[in-house]
Amino acid sequence: MSARTDSDSQGSPGDTAGDDEEYGPDDARRARWTATGTGALLTLAGLAAALLRLTGPAPALVPVAYALGAGVCALAALLGARGRTRRALWLLIAGVMVMALGDQVD
């Protein structure tokens, strides 16, 4: 014979399939800072690469691709600072892909 108690019937909080994970304000703040910092860093790297390629013998499309990718990353940093971290993440990916595409042209 086993008797069930109230604590046994409730189970652990993660047992139900309908529960969504909730993140606290510290997690949101950390995501905003990460998106903003990464966007700013990739913006500076893209602008530096565009300036270096502009002075070299590379085709004109290469520095334009780096500058365009840097602009997309700057927009991602702005969105990340405003709390739109998912959109910022996708824009960071798109900006790096544009810069990589410009690098492949060379």
C-alpha positions as CSV (number, residue, x, y, z in Angstrom):
1,M,0.0,0.0,0.0
2,S,1.4,3.3,-0.9
3,A,-0.3,6.6,-0.1
4,R,0.1,9.6,-2.3
5,T,0.8,13.0,-0.7
6,D,0.0,16.4,-2.1
7,S,3.7,16.9,-2.9
8,D,3.8,13.7,-5.0
9,S,0.8,14.6,-7.1
10,Q,2.2,18.0,-8.0
11,G,5.5,16.8,-9.4
12,S,8.4,19.1,-10.2
13,P,7.8,22.4,-11.9
14,G,9.5,21.3,-15.1
15,D,7.4,18.1,-15.5
16,T,4.5,19.6,-17.4
17,A,4.8,20.1,-21.1
18,G,2.9,23.4,-21.2
19,D,5.3,25.3,-19.0
20,D,7.3,28.0,-20.7
21,E,10.7,29.0,-19.3
22,E,10.6,32.5,-17.9
23,Y,13.7,34.6,-17.8
24,G,14.3,37.3,-15.2
25,P,15.4,40.9,-15.7
26,D,19.1,39.9,-15.2
27,D,18.9,37.6,-18.2
28,A,17.2,40.2,-20.4
29,R,19.8,42.8,-19.4
30,R,22.6,40.4,-20.1
31,A,21.1,39.6,-23.6
32,R,20.8,43.3,-24.3
33,W,24.4,44.0,-23.4
34,T,25.6,41.0,-25.3
35,A,23.7,42.0,-28.5
36,T,24.8,45.6,-28.2
37,G,28.5,44.8,-27.5
38,T,28.7,42.2,-30.3
39,G,27.0,44.6,-32.8
40,A,29.4,47.4,-31.9
41,L,32.4,45.1,-32.2
42,L,31.4,43.7,-35.5
43,T,30.6,47.2,-36.8
44,L,34.1,48.4,-35.9
45,A,35.6,45.3,-37.5
46,G,33.6,45.7,-40.7
47,L,34.5,49.4,-41.0
48,A,38.2,48.7,-40.4
49,A,38.1,45.9,-43.1
50,A,36.3,48.2,-45.5
51,L,38.9,51.0,-45.0
52,L,41.8,48.5,-45.4
53,R,40.2,47.0,-48.6
54,L,39.5,50.4,-50.0
55,T,43.1,51.4,-50.0
56,G,44.2,48.1,-51.6
57,P,43.8,46.7,-55.1
58,A,40.5,44.9,-54.3
59,P,37.4,45.2,-56.5
60,A,35.0,48.0,-55.5
61,L,32.4,45.5,-54.4
62,V,34.6,44.2,-51.5
63,P,34.7,47.4,-49.4
64,V,31.1,48.1,-50.2
65,A,30.1,44.6,-48.8
66,Y,32.2,45.2,-45.7
67,A,30.6,48.6,-45.1
68,L,27.1,47.3,-45.8
69,G,27.6,44.4,-43.3
70,A,29.0,46.9,-40.8
71,G,25.8,49.0,-41.2
72,V,23.6,46.0,-40.6
73,C,25.6,45.2,-37.5
74,A,25.3,48.8,-36.3
75,L,21.5,48.5,-36.7
76,A,21.6,45.2,-34.8
77,A,23.5,47.0,-32.0
78,L,20.8,49.6,-31.9
79,L,18.0,47.1,-31.8
80,G,19.9,45.1,-29.1
81,A,20.2,48.2,-26.9
82,R,16.4,48.7,-27.2
83,G,15.6,45.2,-26.1
84,R,14.9,43.6,-29.5
85,T,17.5,40.9,-29.0
86,R,16.1,38.2,-31.3
87,R,15.9,40.6,-34.2
88,A,19.4,41.9,-33.3
89,L,20.7,38.3,-33.4
90,W,19.4,37.7,-36.9
91,L,20.7,41.0,-38.1
92,L,24.1,40.2,-36.7
93,I,24.1,36.9,-38.6
94,A,23.0,38.7,-41.8
95,G,25.7,41.4,-41.4
96,V,28.5,38.8,-40.9
97,M,27.2,36.9,-43.9
98,V,27.3,40.0,-46.1
99,M,30.8,40.7,-44.9
100,A,31.8,37.1,-45.7
101,L,30.2,37.3,-49.1
102,G,32.3,40.4,-49.8
103,D,35.4,38.6,-48.7
104,Q,34.6,35.7,-51.1
105,V,34.4,38.2,-54.0
106,D,38.0,39.1,-53.5
